[in-house]
Amino acid sequence: MTRPNVLLVVCDQLARHVLGTYGGPVPTPNLDRIAAGGTTFTDATCPTPVCSPSRGAMATGRYPHANGIRSNVGRSDVPA
């Protein structure tokens, strides 16, 4: 059994309403090319508004409260 090639592009600090891929004013030719050959999401949500828990949820398939990643990694004010 062969597995399909899958590419997941995860970017921070992007707003859909400004990206050219979604009709916004900022040119994004590389994202446009990737999106044209794949899938784009227009109504997605994330489990938390910070980076590390969201990425951990994608990597594990579990919510942040279940996978133990509840804050951004490397914060000095949160115990490891």
Secondary structure, 3 states (H helix, E strand, C coil): CCCCCCCCCCCCCCCHHHEHHHCCCECCHHHHHHHHCCCCCCCCCCCCCCHHHHHHHHHHCCCHHHHCCCCCCCCCCCCC
